[in-house]
Amino acid sequence: MTISEMLQQSAVLTFFGMTVVFIFLWFMIVCVNWVGKLVHKMGWDKDIQETENKFSVRQSGSVSPQVTAAISAAVSEYQQKEEIDHV
């Protein structure tokens, strides 16, 4: 078997291997999407929807003063720590 024949065989095997992987991944994506639609249609995701609604961000975009104070304190502490580390 010559080098050119081995290169040709390896190219064919590579092509078929990559094609099999591509088809398998495509099939998995289709199946996952189908199962997701089935779960949503059957209503089996109600507990997830309720949890998302409970912890969703307010539509107005306002942040409570306690959260603002906690973030400000954390940033201030981080900046002070960075100043000490660089000295």
C-alpha positions in Angstrom: 0.0 0.0 0.0 1.5 3.3 -1.1 1.4 6.6 0.9 -1.1 8.1 -1.5 -3.5 5.1 -1.0 -3.1 5.4 2.8 -3.8 9.2 2.7 -6.8 8.6 0.5 -8.1 5.9 2.9 -7.5 8.1 5.9 -9.4 11.0 4.3 -12.4 8.7 3.5 -12.4 7.3 7.1 -12.2 10.9 8.5 -15.0 12.1 6.3 -17.3 9.1 7.3 -16.4 9.5 10.9 -17.2 13.2 11.0 -20.4 12.6 9.1 -21.6 10.0 11.6 -20.8 12.3 14.5 -22.6 15.2 12.8 -25.7 13.1 12.1 -25.7 11.8 15.7 -25.5 15.3 17.1 -28.2 16.6 14.8 -30.4 13.7 15.9 -29.8 14.4 19.6 -30.7 18.1 19.1 -33.9 17.2 17.3 -34.8 14.7 20.1 -34.1 17.2 22.9 -36.2 19.9 21.2 -39.0 17.4 20.7 -38.9 16.3 24.3 -38.9 19.9 25.5 -42.0 20.7 23.4 -43.7 17.5 24.6 -42.9 18.4 28.3 -44.2 21.9 27.8 -47.4 20.7 26.0 -48.2 18.1 28.6 -47.7 20.7 31.4 -45.0 18.8 33.2 -42.9 22.0 33.6 -45.4 23.9 35.8 -43.2 23.7 38.9 -40.3 25.2 36.9 -42.5 28.0 35.6 -43.8 28.8 39.1 -40.2 29.0 40.4 -39.2 31.3 37.6 -42.1 33.5 38.2 -41.3 33.6 42.0 -37.7 34.6 41.5 -38.0 36.7 38.3 -36.6 40.2 38.2 -39.1 43.0 38.6 -40.3 44.4 35.3 -39.6 48.0 36.4 -36.0 47.2 36.9 -35.8 48.8 40.3 -33.5 47.3 42.9 -34.3 47.4 46.6 -32.2 49.7 48.8 -30.9 46.7 50.8 -29.5 45.2 47.7 -27.9 48.5 46.6 -26.3 48.9 50.1 -25.0 45.3 50.0 -23.4 45.8 46.6 -21.9 49.1 47.6 -20.4 47.6 50.7 -19.0 44.7 48.8 -17.4 47.0 46.1 -15.9 49.2 48.8 -14.5 46.3 50.7 -13.0 44.9 47.4 -11.4 48.2 46.5 -9.9 48.5 50.0 -8.5 45.0 49.8 -7.0 45.7 46.4 -5.3 48.9 47.7 -3.7 46.9 50.6 -2.5 44.2 48.3 -0.8 46.7 45.9 1.0 48.6 48.7 
